[in-house]
Amino acid sequence: MKILIVEDNLLTRRLLEEKIDNSYSITSVTSGECALRELSMKEYQFLILDINLPGISGLDVLKEVKNNNCYKDPYILILTSNIEDKDVIKAFELGADDYIKKPFNVMEINCRLKAGARNKYSYNRETINYFNLELICNEMEIYMGNNKIEISEKEFLILKYLILNQGKILEKKKIFQDIWQKLYFPENRTLDVIINRLKNKFPIIKENLQTIYGKGMVLKSCL
């Protein structure tokens, strides 16, 4: 999941970047203008937003994000040092999901992000599990244990295909046609190269993916 941090204080920004759980992909900006530009170009699941920003205030950013569908409705955590009751009330009225007052404990930030993920995203999070692997299909992300693994689109699609068809003997031609949506099977080793990359990245795949001579390959079932 992606987090956009909007914080103009360098020390606070670096603290958040370094201490927030590394399973998140983090981007940081220093102003409301930059935040809105970033949110208009990419989809973020979380927005950590300081209210006291130079130029466009955090409350104005919050209002714009909630009133404009192009921003995809991230989970918004307000973070500020000078927050008053009226600012808290205004933030919640505008659609903030949570707030934390500075100085803060980063462990609390991580706990609130996890709670926010459960409350806001668990209902539509399509996941597939295979031993220690978790594939998040609607985000094309994969975790091995608690570690997020970088993976290309084709690698993800082939791994997902193998897991969904675990226990079945699969012809290479069939895999290629289903993934690439092409009727022909090329002479080059494109599929073999990707399979080898998957084996190198994921020991459990290397251990359980077997080649059946003259027939294809089969991923051992974990069911």
C-alpha positions in Angstrom: 0.0 0.0 0.0 1.1 3.5 -0.7 1.4 6.4 1.7 1.8 10.1 0.9 3.3 12.2 3.7 2.6 15.9 3.6 4.9 17.5 6.1 7.0 20.7 5.8 9.2 20.0 8.9 12.3 18.2 7.8 13.0 16.3 11.0 9.4 15.1 11.3 9.3 14.1 7.7 12.5 12.1 8.0 11.3 10.4 11.2 8.1 9.2 9.5 10.0 8.1 6.4 12.4 6.0 8.4 10.1 4.6 11.1 6.9 3.8 9.3 6.6 0.1 8.6 8.7 -0.8 5.5 5.9 -2.8 4.0 4.4 0.5 2.9 5.6 2.4 -0.2 6.2 6.0 1.0 6.4 9.3 -0.9 6.9 12.7 0.8 6.1 16.3 -0.2 6.4 19.5 1.7 3.4 21.6 0.6 -0.3 21.4 -0.1 0.2 22.3 -3.7 2.7 19.4 -4.2 0.3 17.0 -2.3 -2.6 17.8 -4.7 -0.4 17.4 -7.7 0.9 14.1 -6.5 -2.6 12.8 -5.6 -3.9 13.7 -9.0 -1.2 11.6 -10.7 -1.0 8.5 -8.5 -3.4 6.5 -6.3 -2.5 6.5 -2.6 -4.2 4.4 0.1 -3.0 6.7 3.0 -2.5 10.4 3.3 -0.6 11.6 6.4 -1.4 15.3 6.4 0.0 18.2 8.5 -2.6 21.0 8.9 -0.1 23.8 9.3 1.4 23.9 5.8 2.9 26.8 3.8 0.5 28.0 1.1 -2.5 25.8 0.9 -3.3 24.6 4.4 -3.9 21.0 5.4 -7.6 21.6 5.9 -7.8 23.0 2.4 -6.0 20.0 1.0 -8.4 17.7 2.9 -11.5 19.6 1.6 -10.2 19.4 -2.0 -9.4 15.6 -1.7 -12.8 14.8 -0.3 -14.7 17.0 -2.8 -12.9 15.8 -6.0 -13.3 12.2 -7.2 -10.0 12.2 -9.0 -8.2 11.8 -5.7 -9.5 8.2 -5.0 -10.5 8.8 -1.4 -7.4 7.8 0.7 -7.4 7.1 4.4 -6.5 10.5 5.9 -4.6 10.8 9.1 -4.2 14.4 10.3 -0.9 15.1 12.0 0.0 18.5 13.6 1.5 20.2 16.7 -0.9 23.1 17.2 -4.2 21.4 16.7 -7.1 22.8 18.7 -10.5 21.3 19.4 -12.1 23.4 16.6 -9.5 22.2 14.1 -10.1 18.6 15.1 -13.8 19.0 14.7 -13.4 20.8 11.3 -11.0 18.1 10.1 -13.6 15.4 10.9 -16.4 17.4 9.4 -14.3 17.6 6.2 -13.8 13.8 6.1 -10.6 13.0 8.0 -10.4 9.5 9.3 -8.1 10.0 12.3 -5.6 12.4 13.8 -2.6 12.4 16.0 -1.1 15.3 17.9 2.7 16.1 17.8 4.9 15.0 19.5 3.9 11.5 18.5 5.1 7.9 18.9 5.7 6.3 15.5 4.6 2.9 16.9 1.2 4.5 17.4 1.2 5.8 13.8 1.9 2.3 12.6 -0.9 0.9 14.7 -3.3 3.4 13.4 -2.3 2.8 9.8 -2.9 -1.0 10.3 -6.3 -0.3 11.9 -7.1 2.0 9.0 -6.2 -0.6 6.5 -8.4 -3.2 8.2 -11.4 -0.8 8.4 -11.2 0.9 5.0 -9.6 -1.7 2.7 -10.0 -5.2 4.0 -13.5 -5.6 2.5 -12.3 -5.2 -1.1 -8.7 -6.5 -0.8 -8.4 -9.6 -3.0 -5.6 -11.8 -1.6 -4.2 -15.2 -2.6 -1.9 -17.1 -0.2 0.6 -19.8 -0.9 2.6 -21.0 2.1 4.6 -17.8 3.1 3.5 -15.8 0.1 0.6 -13.3 0.0 -0.5 -11.8 -3.3 -2.6 -8.7 -3.1 -4.3 -8.9 -6.5 -6.0 -5.6 -6.9 -2.6 -3.8 -6.1 -0.3 -6.3 -7.8 1.8 -6.6 -4.7 3.4 -9.6 -3.1 4.7 -10.2 0.4 7.0 -13.0 1.5 6.4 -13.1 5.2 6.4 -9.4 6.3 8.6 -8.3 3.4 7.3 -6.7 0.3 9.0 -8.2 -2.8 9.5 -6.1 -6.0 8.0 -7.9 -8.9 7.1 -7.1 -12.5 3.5 -7.3 -13.9 4.2 -10.5 -15.9 6.0 -12.1 -13.0 3.0 -11.4 -10.8 0.5 -12.7 -13.4 2.4 -15.9 -13.9 2.8 -16.5 -10.2 -0.8 -15.9 -9.6 -1.7 -18.3 -12.5 0.5 -21.0 -11.0 -1.0 -20.7 -7.6 -4.6 -20.6 -8.8 -3.8 -23.8 -10.7 -1.7 -25.5 -8.1 -1.7 -29.3 -8.3 -2.5 -29.2 -12.0 0.0 -30.1 -14.8 0.2 -27.0 -17.0 1.6 -26.9 -20.5 3.9 -23.9 -21.2 1.9 -23.1 -24.4 -1.3 -22.9 -22.3 0.4 -20.6 -19.7 1.7 -18.3 -22.4 -1.6 -18.1 -24.3 -3.6 -17.3 -21.1 -1.1 -14.7 -19.8 -0.2 -13.0 -23.0 -3.6 -13.5 -24.6 -2.0 -14.8 -27.8 -2.8 -17.9 -29.8 0.7 -18.7 -30.8 3.6 -19.9 -28.6 6.9 -18.2 -29.5 10.2 -20.1 -30.0 12.1 -17.8 -27.6 12.5 -18.6 -23.9 10.4 -15.6 -22.5 8.3 -17.8 -20.2 11.3 -19.8 -19.0 13.2 -16.7 -18.1 10.3 -15.4 -16.0 9.8 -18.8 -14.3 13.5 -18.8 -13.4 13.2 -15.3 -12.0 10.3 -16.4 -9.8 12.3 -19.4 -8.6 15.2 -17.1 -7.7 13.0 -14.6 -5.8 10.8 -17.2 -4.0 12.5 -20.3 -2.5 9.1 -21.8 -1.9 8.3 -21.7 -5.6 11.8 -23.2 -6.5 11.1 -26.0 -4.0 7.5 -26.8 -5.2 7.5 -26.1 -8.9 8.3 -29.3 -10.8 8.9 -29.9 -14.5 7.1 -32.9 -15.9 9.1 -34.0 -18.9 7.0 -33.9 -22.1 4.0 -32.5 -20.3 4.7 -29.2 -18.7 5.1 -28.1 -15.1 3.1 -28.4 -11.8 3.1 -26.4 -8.6 2.7 -28.6 -5.6 -0.6 -27.9 -3.9 -0.6 -26.4 -0.4 -4.3 -27.1 0.1 
